[in-house]
C-alpha cells in the first residue's frame, strides 16, 4: 500500500474506471470463514464477479487513512480480480491524499453515534436549532427530547456495546472525512422502504457538516417527481441533500415499497425506478443502494412475487452492469414479534448471534417457516439464494439485528408499538458505516 501511495493519482480519472466489485462488508473480521446452517456471516466479503473465485476477509483495524489489512482466503482464478484489487488500493490512496475541510476533536463520543454534534472544531455547520425538527436538534439524538426514533440512554448504550465487538471496535473510528471523498461528483441513490429512510437520516446526521440542512426534490422538473412518486402499494416519496464544497455530490432517497417497482414494471413510468433513473437523472458513476422486502410480508401475493421479482432484478443487473456497475442490495434487518397486550417487542427464540464472527445460528427447534418469514429471516434467505447468481452483491445486515430486540422504537414517541424500526443512534448508524465501507 505504501508503494502504491507513492504515486500521484488523479481522482477524476479514477471515476472513469468501472469497478468490477464493491466491498460488501459488515463491521467485523473473523479469523476465517465458518460454515453455518443459517445465513452467512455478517463479515464475509467477496471481491470478484463470481463469489467462488475469491473470498477475502477485511479487518479495518485503524482508520482507512492508515492502511488496510487483507487476508487472502482463496486463489485468484482470473487476472481481472487482481486488477480490481489494485484499483481498490489506488482509490484508497487517492482518498487518503485529500484534505478534509472539517476538523473534529479526537475526544468525545463516536462520530458515528452522535459525536458529530459535539466534536466539530472547524469548518462546522451551525448547530443552532430553531424548531423541534430542525437538524441541529434532531442530530443531537437527545434521549430526553421528542424527536421520533431517538434511543433512550440505555438503548444507545446497548448499541454502543455491540459496536465495540464489531471488528474490534473499528466502527467507532469512522469519520465523515472518510466517506465524503467517495460521494464527490456522484449521487448515492437509496432505493427502498422505511429502513432506507432511517439510513438516509443516519447519513444526514453523520454528514451534518457537509451539507446545508436544506433538502430538495430529486429534480426541478415536476414531471420527474410525479413519475417517481407514482408507484403501486405506496407513493415513491423522494428527497435529496447536496454536499457542499468542491466536487459536490449528493445523497437521494426514493421510497420503493415493492421489488417489482424496480424493473420490468408496467405500473411505473419508464418500466421501473432503475431504468427511469438511468433515462432521466442518473449517471453511470452513481451508486444504487437497494433494500426491499418488508412490504412483501404484508400479503400472500406480494410474498409469492418476491423471488421472481429478485430474479428480474438480477437479470437486469447482469444485462446492464457493463455500463452501470454500481448496484448493491442490502439485507432487511430483523423484525421482532410484537406483544400488543403488553406493548413490548419479543425476542427471537432460538436465534444465536456471535458478534466476534458475525455468524447467526439457529437452534433445531426453529422450524416455523411462517415465523421465520415474519422476522425477515426468510426474506433474506431468498435474497442470498437468488441475487449472487447474477453477480449482484448482497450487503449483510440481518444477523447483528437478531439480538437487538430492545432497540426498536417500540412505544417511544410512537402512536403504536413499533417492532420494525430501530432507534437512533444505533442500528441505522451501523448500516451507515457498512454503506460507507461499500463505497470505500
Long-range contacts (C-beta under 8 A, 24 or more apart in sequence): 1-67, 1-68, 1-89, 1-92, 1-93, 4-86, 4-89, 4-90, 4-93, 5-93, 5-96, 5-97, 7-90, 7-93, 9-90, 9-93, 9-94, 9-97, 10-94, 11-94, 11-95, 11-98, 11-181, 11-184, 12-185, 14-87, 14-90, 14-91, 14-94, 15-185, 15-186, 15-285, 17-87, 18-322, 18-325, 19-84, 19-87, 19-88, 19-325, 19-326, 20-48, 20-49, 20-80, 20-81, 20-83, 20-84, 20-325, 21-46, 21-47, 21-48, 21-49, 21-84, 21-88, 21-393, 22-326, 22-328, 22-393, 22-438, 22-439, 23-47, 23-58, 23-88, 23-437, 23-438, 23-440, 24-328, 24-393, 24-394, 24-395, 24-396, 24-438, 25-58, 25-395, 25-396, 25-434, 25-437, 25-438, 26-166, 26-358, 26-395, 26-396, 26-397, 26-399, 26-400, 26-430, 26-434, 26-437, 27-163, 27-166, 27-167, 27-170, 27-171, 27-358, 27-400, 27-430, 27-433, 27-434, 27-437, 28-59, 28-165, 28-166, 28-167, 28-168, 28-355, 28-356, 28-357, 28-358, 29-57, 29-58, 29-59, 29-60, 29-167, 29-168, 30-57, 30-356, 30-357, 30-358, 30-359, 32-57, 32-73, 33-57, 33-73, 34-357, 34-359, 36-359, 36-360, 36-361, 37-361, 37-362, 38-359, 38-360, 38-361, 38-362, 38-377, 38-399, 39-331, 39-360, 39-377, 39-380, 39-381, 39-384, 39-396, 39-398, 39-399, 40-384, 40-396, 41-357, 41-358, 41-359, 41-396, 41-399, 42-358, 42-359, 42-360, 42-396, 42-397, 42-398, 42-399, 42-400, 43-167, 43-357, 43-358, 43-396, 44-358, 44-396, 46-388, 46-393, 47-81, 47-84, 47-85, 47-88, 48-76, 48-77, 48-78, 48-81, 48-84, 49-391, 50-77, 50-391, 51-388, 53-77, 53-78, 53-81, 54-81, 58-437, 59-167, 59-168, 59-170, 60-167, 60-170, 60-437, 61-167, 61-168, 61-170, 62-170, 62-173, 63-173, 63-174, 63-175, 63-178, 64-92, 64-95, 64-96, 64-178, 64-440, 65-95, 65-96, 65-178, 68-92, 91-440, 92-440, 94-181, 95-178, 95-181, 95-182, 95-440, 98-181, 100-175, 100-176, 100-177, 100-180, 101-245, 102-176, 102-177, 102-209, 102-210, 104-175, 104-176, 104-177, 110-160, 110-163, 110-171, 110-172, 110-173, 110-174, 111-174, 111-175, 111-176, 111-206, 112-163, 112-171, 112-172, 112-174, 112-206, 112-425, 112-429, 112-432, 112-433, 113-156, 113-159, 113-160, 113-163, 113-172, 113-425, 113-426, 113-429, 114-139, 114-140, 114-141, 114-156, 114-205, 114-425, 116-176, 116-205, 116-206, 116-208, 116-209, 117-141, 117-205, 117-208, 120-209, 123-209, 124-209, 125-208, 125-209, 125-211, 125-212, 125-213, 126-213, 134-213, 135-204, 135-205, 135-208, 135-213, 136-213, 138-201, 138-205, 139-204, 139-205, 139-208, 141-205, 141-424, 141-425, 146-413, 147-413, 148-409, 148-413, 148-414, 149-198, 149-201, 149-409, 149-412, 149-413, 149-421, 149-423, 149-424, 150-412, 150-413, 150-423, 150-424, 151-407, 151-423, 151-424, 151-425, 151-426, 152-412, 152-423, 154-406, 155-406, 155-407, 155-423, 155-426, 156-423, 156-425, 156-426, 158-404, 158-406, 158-407, 158-426, 159-404, 159-407, 159-425, 159-426, 159-427, 159-429, 159-430, 162-355, 162-400, 162-404, 163-430, 165-355, 165-356, 166-355, 166-358, 166-400, 166-430, 171-430, 171-433, 174-433, 174-436, 176-206, 176-207, 176-208, 176-209, 176-210, 178-436, 178-440, 179-206, 179-207, 179-436, 179-439, 179-440, 180-207, 180-210, 180-243, 180-245, 180-249, 182-436, 182-439, 182-440, 183-243, 183-249, 183-250, 183-251, 183-439, 184-243, 184-246, 184-247, 184-248, 184-249, 185-247, 185-248, 185-249, 185-285, 186-249, 186-283, 186-285, 186-286, 186-287, 187-240, 187-249, 187-250, 187-251, 187-252, 187-281, 187-282, 187-283, 187-286, 187-287, 188-249, 188-250, 188-251, 188-252, 188-286, 188-287, 188-289, 188-435, 188-439, 189-252, 189-254, 189-277, 189-282, 189-286, 189-287, 189-288, 189-289, 190-251, 190-252, 190-253, 190-254, 190-289, 191-253, 191-254, 191-256, 191-262, 191-273, 191-274, 191-288, 191-289, 191-290, 191-291, 191-292, 192-255, 192-256, 192-289, 192-290, 192-291, 192-292, 192-330, 193-255, 193-256, 193-257, 193-291, 193-292, 193-293, 193-294, 193-295, 194-255, 194-294, 194-420, 194-421, 195-291, 195-294, 195-332, 195-333, 195-421, 195-431, 196-253, 196-255, 196-256, 196-289, 196-291, 197-253, 197-255, 198-421, 198-422, 198-424, 198-428, 198-431, 199-291, 199-428, 199-431, 199-432, 199-435, 200-239, 200-251, 200-253, 201-424, 201-428, 202-424, 202-425, 202-428, 202-429, 202-431, 202-432, 203-251, 203-432, 203-435, 204-241, 204-251, 205-424, 205-425, 206-429, 206-432, 207-241, 207-243, 207-251, 210-243, 210-244, 210-245, 211-241, 211-242, 211-243, 211-244, 212-242, 212-244, 214-241, 215-239, 215-240, 215-241, 216-240, 216-241, 216-242, 218-252, 218-254, 218-281, 219-280, 219-281, 224-280, 224-281, 227-268, 227-269, 227-270, 227-276, 228-254, 228-269, 228-273, 228-276, 230-267, 230-268, 230-269, 231-255, 231-256, 231-257, 231-258, 231-261, 231-267, 231-268, 231-273, 232-257, 232-258, 232-260, 232-261, 232-267, 232-268, 233-257, 233-258, 233-261, 233-295, 233-302, 234-295, 236-261, 236-273, 256-290, 256-292, 257-292, 257-295, 258-292, 258-295, 258-296, 258-302, 258-305, 258-309, 259-292, 259-293, 259-296, 259-305, 259-306, 259-309, 259-310, 259-313, 260-305, 260-309, 260-312, 262-290, 262-292, 262-309, 262-312, 262-313, 262-316, 263-312, 263-313, 263-316, 264-312, 264-316, 274-316, 274-327, 275-316, 278-320, 278-324, 284-323, 284-324, 284-325, 284-326, 285-326, 286-326, 287-326, 287-327, 287-328, 287-438, 287-439, 288-324, 288-326, 288-327, 288-328, 289-328, 289-330, 289-395, 289-435, 289-438, 290-327, 290-328, 290-329, 290-330, 291-329, 291-330, 291-331, 291-332, 293-332, 293-376, 293-379, 293-380, 293-383, 294-332, 294-335, 294-376, 294-379, 294-420, 296-379, 297-335, 297-373, 297-374, 297-376, 297-379, 303-373, 306-379, 306-382, 307-382, 307-386, 310-382, 310-383, 310-386, 310-387, 311-386, 313-387, 313-392, 314-386, 314-387, 314-389, 314-390, 314-392, 315-390, 317-390, 317-391, 317-392, 318-390, 318-391, 318-392, 321-391, 327-392, 328-392, 328-393, 328-394, 328-395, 328-438, 329-383, 329-387, 329-392, 329-393, 329-394, 329-395, 330-394, 330-395, 330-397, 330-431, 330-434, 330-435, 331-380, 331-383, 331-394, 331-395, 331-396, 331-397, 331-398, 332-376, 332-379, 332-380, 332-397, 332-398, 333-376, 333-397, 333-398, 333-401, 333-422, 333-427, 333-431, 334-375, 334-376, 334-377, 334-398, 334-401, 334-402, 334-404, 335-374, 335-375, 335-376, 335-419, 335-420, 336-375, 336-405, 336-408, 336-419, 337-371, 337-374, 337-375, 337-419, 338-417, 338-419, 339-417, 340-417, 343-410, 343-411, 343-417, 344-410, 344-417, 345-405, 345-406, 345-408, 345-410, 345-417, 345-419, 346-405, 346-419, 347-403, 347-405, 348-375, 348-402, 348-405, 351-377, 351-402, 351-403, 353-399, 353-400, 353-402, 353-403, 355-400, 358-396, 358-399, 358-400, 359-399, 360-398, 360-399, 360-402, 375-402, 395-434, 395-435, 395-438, 396-434, 397-431, 397-434, 400-427, 400-430, 401-427
